[in-house]
Every structure is written in C-alpha cells, then in structure tokens.
Amino acid sequence: MGIAKQAATKRAPGAAGPRKRRAAKLYSPAEVEAIFARLAAADPEPQTELEYSNPFTLLVAVVLSAQATDAGVNKATRGLFALADTPEAMVALGEERVTELIRTIGLFRNKAKNVVALSRRLVEEHGGEVPHDRAALEALPGVGRKTANVVLNVAFGEPTIAVDTHIFRIGNRLGLAPGRTPDEVEARLMEIVPPASLQHAHHWLILHGRYTCVARGPKCGNCRIADLCKSPEKKLPVAA
C-alpha cells in the first residue's frame, strides 16, 4: 500500500477501529449493583448443581461437566463416587472401569483418561489433596481455567468467575461484559461486579442463563432484571 493510500485510510482523531474499540459501557455502576442485588435477593446462597462431597469429587464432577449437563453428570457420578471418592481410590478403580461408569456422558473415553491421570498426579505430587492454587490446578490433566475457577470458588471460597457457555452468552447478549473469548468476558466481569457480589456472581449468572435468559428465546416476561436489561434481544412486555 502506497503512502498516499495509507494516509487516505487513516481514521479521524479519537476514532477507533473494530479490533481496538473498547465496548461501550452500557450499564452504570449503580445499574450493575442493582442487577446483582436482585439476583442475590432471589437466591442469597446459590449452590452448584453438581453433586459432590469433597474438593476431589467436585474437581472430577467439573471436569466431567464439559459439554455435558449437570443432571447428566450427576447421574453418572453417583455410581462413580460410591466406588471412588478419593484420588487413591480412583487410581485403583482404573481407566477401564471409570470409562464404563461414565459412558453416558459425552467424550467419556477422554474424560475417563483425564480423571484417572489427574487422580494419579494428585497422589504423586500433592499428597492426595486438591491444591488451593490456580497454577497447580491448571497443570492437572483435563483442567483448564474455567474448571480451576469453579474449584477455587466452590471448594476454597475464592471470589472467582468461571465463564461457561451461559455466562459467555449473558455477558454478550446483555452487553454487561462483552468479549470475544471467555477470558475477555471474565476480565470484564471482574472489573464491574461489585466486590460484595463476587463470591456468588458466577452462580447467579449461570442459573440466570440456564433458567431465564436461555439460549433460544429468553424468558423476559419472567426475568427479575428485565427492566434493567439493555439487550437488543429483549422481548416486551417484561416483568414488572
């Protein structure tokens, strides 16, 4: 491209291209606070819908939940955890038996391999305990940032936000935390969520996306934050 043509394509001062333009802040701090206050009022102590009994079974359940429903995971893990609810027992159970027990879950073969491998690593490197450390968690087979965030939040009480498909959808649909990747949505949410709401924010958003702001046809008529919502997909009339 010649110099003249380059000059012709320059943007006016203050203008920004689509790749560098930061998404407009659609919500004021007061509006964001009101959104989370309403979600909190409806469910003050939200809980994960995955069934678990200790940090290890939580970790395994979250690993198994990738591309699977919580209900489907719970159905499979009831039998699995009855036989192995510690890393040592999971290693002793073995990959073949784990595969049989979780075969109703999508990607069950690869997940069984990861569950046994991460169990072995916990035994060999962490004394059979789930580490309270992000880097150590993400170093385990089958564990990524989202899984680590869930474990840190639910098992250890850390104020983390695990961005799953529901939260990614809500962040972008509402314009609350727009981003092209889960990491971008997470970073934006960490910026705007009131500190007092951070501990439970990801549960509130997951449940809101799972039951109200669903992927196909959001249920705006039953939405407790519909009047605050600025999504172009909002359907009228909305809840009072």
Secondary structure as GFF3:
##gff-version 3
##sequence-region A 1 240
A	DSSP	alpha_helix	3	8	.	.	.	ID=ss1
A	DSSP	alpha_helix	29	42	.	.	.	ID=ss2
A	DSSP	alpha_helix	55	64	.	.	.	ID=ss3
A	DSSP	alpha_helix	70	83	.	.	.	ID=ss4
A	DSSP	alpha_helix	87	93	.	.	.	ID=ss5
A	DSSP	alpha_helix	95	101	.	.	.	ID=ss6
A	DSSP	alpha_helix	108	126	.	.	.	ID=ss7
A	DSSP	alpha_helix	134	138	.	.	.	ID=ss8
A	DSSP	alpha_helix	145	154	.	.	.	ID=ss9
A	DSSP	alpha_helix	165	173	.	.	.	ID=ss10
A	DSSP	alpha_helix	182	192	.	.	.	ID=ss11
A	DSSP	three_ten_helix	195	197	.	.	.	ID=ss12
A	DSSP	alpha_helix	198	211	.	.	.	ID=ss13
A	DSSP	three_ten_helix	220	222	.	.	.	ID=ss14
###
